[in-house]
Amino acid sequence: MLMPNPDAMTDTQPHDDGVPVSVRIRERLRAARKRFHANDNIADFIQPGELEQLLDEVTDKMQTVLDSLVIDTTNDHNTEDTARRVAKMYLKEVFAGRYTKAPTITEFPNAEHLNELMIVGPITVRSACSHHFCPVIGKLWIGVMPNEHTNVIGLSKYARLAEWIMGRPQIQEEAVVQLADLIQEKTQPDGLAIVMEATHYCMAWRGVKDLDSRMINSVMRGVFLKDANLRREFLSLLPRQVQQ
């Protein structure tokens, strides 16, 4: 993977050349031939102070959206600061996984040579679909089959990694793969299994307005792919509604 040019990242002073900060960030990404899809992290290409500038820019753009929706934010006290609130929500809360670096994870050697199935979950996850920016809310379960060389991380760290991956506009199938790749890289287990169950509000809030539908998908790596008995053991320990 190509990394940003360090020489291009040293200027931390605000620019007054009239070029929007989003354009400058995009130019760095393109110069490095770095993808910046909705579910990509771009933190390495944002200079100190630019996230606040980006917040101002998104606030201005969101205000034009409200204006185009014919909402009188000047006289409507309920929407007076909505543009700023929405911009802050996207950049610093629900999509923070795009703009912040990965959480620091302390890894420990597997000193006791643990080699039994470990399941972490349910972990509550919150994201938004890339198509409509509607919420995707659900739970996931992570199965790990360690070996003597596996790095051990704290249980809460799995939740932090999941939050970082899910904190972007996502497609559930891709989000689970991204999380599996990250955990695989951090821990190097013999096997890794992830199952996610979520409600997509692009179906529940709009469209067919089906409140009961949910999506369940999984990723199996290593011995979970090769050993059907281990795979069955993992799935049998999940809640019954997820097994169905």
C-alpha positions in Angstrom: 0.0 0.0 0.0 1.4 3.4 -0.9 1.8 5.8 1.9 1.5 9.6 1.8 4.6 11.6 0.9 6.1 12.8 4.2 7.3 16.0 2.6 3.7 16.8 1.6 2.4 16.3 5.2 4.7 18.7 7.1 2.8 21.9 6.5 0.4 22.1 9.4 -0.5 25.8 9.1 -4.0 26.8 7.9 -4.1 27.6 4.2 -5.6 30.9 3.1 -5.3 30.3 -0.6 -9.0 29.8 -0.9 -8.8 26.1 -1.7 -11.3 24.1 0.4 -9.7 21.7 2.9 -11.6 18.8 1.4 -9.9 19.5 -2.0 -6.5 19.5 -0.4 -7.1 16.2 1.3 -8.4 14.7 -1.9 -5.4 15.9 -3.8 -3.1 14.1 -1.3 -5.1 10.9 -1.6 -5.0 11.0 -5.4 -1.3 11.9 -5.5 -0.6 8.8 -3.3 -3.0 6.7 -5.4 -4.9 6.0 -2.3 -8.5 4.9 -2.4 -11.0 7.0 -0.5 -14.3 5.1 -0.7 -17.0 5.7 2.0 -15.7 2.8 4.1 -12.0 3.7 3.8 -9.9 5.3 6.6 -8.2 8.5 5.4 -6.7 9.7 8.7 -3.1 9.5 7.4 -3.9 12.2 4.9 -5.4 14.7 7.3 -3.0 17.2 8.7 -3.3 18.6 12.3 -6.0 21.2 12.5 -7.7 20.2 9.2 -10.4 18.2 10.8 -11.8 21.3 12.4 -11.5 23.1 9.1 -13.4 20.2 7.5 -16.1 20.6 10.2 -16.5 24.2 9.2 -16.7 23.3 5.5 -19.3 20.5 6.0 -21.3 22.8 8.2 -21.5 25.3 5.4 -22.5 22.6 2.9 -25.1 21.2 5.2 -26.6 24.6 5.6 -27.1 24.8 1.8 -28.8 21.4 2.0 -31.2 22.7 4.7 -31.8 25.8 2.5 -32.6 23.6 -0.5 -35.1 21.7 1.7 -36.8 25.0 2.3 -36.2 25.0 6.0 -36.2 28.4 7.7 -33.2 27.9 10.0 -33.1 31.6 10.8 -36.5 31.7 12.5 -37.0 28.0 13.4 -35.3 27.7 16.8 -35.3 23.9 16.4 -33.1 23.9 13.4 -31.0 27.0 14.0 -27.8 25.0 14.7 -28.8 21.8 12.9 -26.1 22.2 10.2 -23.4 22.3 12.7 -24.8 19.4 14.8 -25.1 17.2 11.7 -21.6 18.1 10.5 -20.2 17.2 14.0 -22.2 14.0 14.1 -20.8 12.8 10.8 -17.2 13.8 11.3 -16.7 13.1 15.0 -19.2 10.5 15.9 -20.9 8.2 13.4 -18.2 8.4 10.7 -15.3 8.9 13.0 -13.8 5.7 11.8 -12.9 7.4 8.5 -11.1 10.4 10.1 -9.3 9.0 13.1 -6.4 6.5 13.3 -6.9 3.0 14.6 -7.2 2.6 18.3 -4.1 1.7 20.2 -4.2 -2.0 21.0 -1.7 -3.6 23.5 -0.8 -7.1 22.4 0.6 -9.7 24.7 2.3 -13.0 23.9 0.3 -16.2 24.4 2.4 -17.2 27.4 0.0 -20.0 28.5 -0.2 -21.4 25.0 -4.0 -21.2 25.0 -5.4 -23.2 22.2 -9.1 -23.5 23.0 -12.0 -21.8 21.2 -12.7 -18.3 22.5 -15.9 -16.3 21.7 -16.3 -12.6 22.2 -19.8 -11.2 22.0 -22.4 -10.0 21.6 -20.7 -6.7 20.7 -23.2 -4.0 19.8 -22.2 -2.2 16.6 -23.6 0.9 15.0 -22.9 2.0 11.4 -24.7 3.6 8.5 -25.4 2.2 5.0 -23.5 3.7 2.2 -26.6 4.0 0.0 -28.8 6.2 2.2 -26.7 7.0 5.3 -29.5 5.3 7.3 -28.4 3.5 10.6 -27.3 -0.1 10.6 -27.5 -1.4 14.2 -26.8 -4.9 15.4 -24.5 -7.3 17.2 -21.6 -9.4 16.2 -19.8 -12.4 17.7 -16.1 -13.1 17.2 -14.6 -16.6 17.5 -10.9 -17.0 17.9 -8.8 -20.2 17.8 -5.4 -19.1 19.2 -2.1 -20.9 18.9 1.2 -20.5 20.8 2.2 -17.6 18.6 -1.1 -15.7 18.7 -1.1 -12.2 20.2 -3.6 -11.9 23.0 -5.6 -8.7 23.3 -8.1 -7.6 25.9 -11.8 -8.4 25.4 -12.7 -4.7 25.3 -10.2 -4.2 22.4 -12.3 -6.3 20.1 -15.2 -3.9 20.7 -12.9 -0.9 20.0 -11.7 -2.4 16.7 -15.3 -3.2 15.7 -16.3 0.4 16.5 -13.5 1.8 14.4 -14.4 -0.3 11.4 -18.2 0.2 11.7 -17.8 4.0 12.2 -18.0 4.6 8.5 -20.6 4.3 5.8 -20.6 0.6 5.3 -22.1 -2.4 3.5 -22.5 -5.1 6.0 -20.8 -7.8 3.9 -17.7 -5.6 3.4 -17.6 -4.4 7.0 -17.3 -7.9 8.4 -14.5 -8.7 6.0 -12.6 -5.5 7.0 -13.0 -6.4 10.7 -11.8 -9.9 10.0 -8.7 -8.6 8.2 -7.9 -6.2 11.0 -8.2 -8.8 13.8 -6.3 -11.4 11.8 -3.5 -8.9 11.4 -3.5 -8.0 15.1 -3.7 -11.5 16.6 -2.5 -14.0 14.0 -4.7 -16.9 15.2 -5.1 -20.3 13.7 -8.7 -19.5 13.0 -11.1 -16.6 13.0 -14.9 -16.5 12.7 -17.2 -13.5 12.8 -21.0 -13.5 12.6 -22.9 -10.2 12.4 -26.7 -9.7 12.7 -28.1 -6.2 12.1 -31.2 -4.2 11.3 -30.9 -1.9 8.3 -33.0 1.2 8.7 -32.9 1.9 5.0 -35.5 -0.9 5.0 -37.1 -0.2 8.3 -37.4 3.6 8.1 -37.9 4.0 4.3 -38.6 1.8 1.3 -40.6 -1.3 2.3 -40.6 -0.1 6.0 -40.1 -3.7 7.3 -39.2 -3.4 10.9 -38.5 -7.1 11.5 -36.0 -7.9 8.7 -32.4 -8.4 9.6 -29.3 -9.4 7.8 -27.0 -12.1 9.1 -23.6 -12.8 7.5 -20.3 -14.4 8.5 -16.7 -14.7 7.7 -14.7 -17.9 8.4 -10.9 -18.0 8.3 -8.3 -20.7 8.9 -9.3 -23.8 10.8 -13.0 -22.6 10.9 -13.0 -23.1 7.2 -11.2 -26.5 7.3 -12.8 -28.0 10.4 -16.6 -28.5 10.1 -16.8 -29.7 13.7 -15.2 -26.5 15.0 -17.4 -24.4 12.8 -20.5 -26.2 14.2 -19.2 -25.7 17.8 -18.8 -22.0 17.3 -22.2 -21.6 15.6 -24.0 -23.7 18.2 -22.8 -21.4 21.0 -24.4 -18.4 19.4 -28.0 -17.3 20.3 -30.6 -19.5 18.6 -32.1 -16.7 16.5 -28.6 -16.2 14.9 -28.2 -19.9 14.1 -31.5 -19.9 12.2 
